[in-house]
Amino acid sequence: MSGQYNQWTAMWAISKATVRAIFKSPQAIFFSLFFPIVLIMVFGALAGGGGKGYDVAFDAKSDSLNEVYLRIKSSPLLDINQANEQELMDRLKKGRITAIIDVKQAKGNTASQYEIHLKSTSASQRDLPAVRNILNGIINEATAGAVSNKVAFISEEVIPGRPYRMIDFYLPGMLGFSLIGSAVFGVAFVFFSLRETLVLKRMFATPVRKTFIVLGESLGRVAFQLTTSIVLILFGTLFYHFTLAHGFVTFLELLVLSFLGIAVFMGFGFIISSVAKNQHVIPIYANLFMFPQYFLSGTFFPKGLLPSGLQAIINYLPLTALNDAMRKVSFEGMHLLGVGKEITILIVWCLVGYSLLIRIFKWE
């Protein structure tokens, strides 16, 4: 044979074959694309409240020596955030807290003794009715059931902010759901099957090097998953007004985060394919890795509803870091440098995963 065998050409050929095989797989299309789209349609159609924890803060000028203030502070339904005024306003505008509460003496011609002033933004309107109901309950308790002359009344002020929709929470979660499921299951099953059916062994008889075989399969998987990410983002944006804070730039940054997530999750897919003794245990190993993250990493409901002690652990899970980074980039308008902590967590998981993979990966 004249000339040297081109490894890159072989790698691209494997990648294209992988992409074609994935798109011909009904299971891959269903779980990576169709199922997340259905969930986006369900969550996007919901216009009600619920979901996030009720984070609030007290205005620094609040009268902290009265019964109403103390009752609000001790309410188990409200999580009181503490920070300086500038940081609290930044959180309020980004929708991280629902309202800033100022408890003060009532002025003017009113029968109530105190005024509870709520400062909120359009970014926090989803949770504001629930917070208002909680405060009304506290007022009724403090009034001891009196029909009139309640001890306090509520006034509200809405300052400009970005409208927060349920889709802004759920679509990043669906992206993470799609990425981890396809990367872990897809890689684990495919490489175990290639090894078990001796396809990899036959590939060794060709001039293609092992590294380029893995790269070819991986690039095909990355191409498919980035395609599904593009479809999901565009679908949510066009039909449910998913927020892309900086437009096309935010769109590209979400794809960068998607790529990083795919790289992490594929590494664990390779690990599972190497430790599995047969195909029947692959779903068990994969679900042991994925299911805790589905329910702890803020995929379907906010992780803020979980106990604070547990949050100290789950904040370092790879899916948590990916979900948090996507939400901060898409809705809050942060750029990649602003989510450095989350990216660092993903990179550390990537290094840990592939370091372990190098030691245990099996070709035969």
Helices and strands as residue ranges (DSSP letters): H 7-23, H 26-29, I 30-34, H 35-45, E 55-58, H 67-73, E 79-81, H 85-93, E 99-105, E 114-121, G 122-124, H 128-143, E 152-159, H 166-196, H 199-204, H 210-240, H 248-275, G 279-281, H 282-296, G 303-305, H 308-314, H 318-330, G 336-339, H 340-360
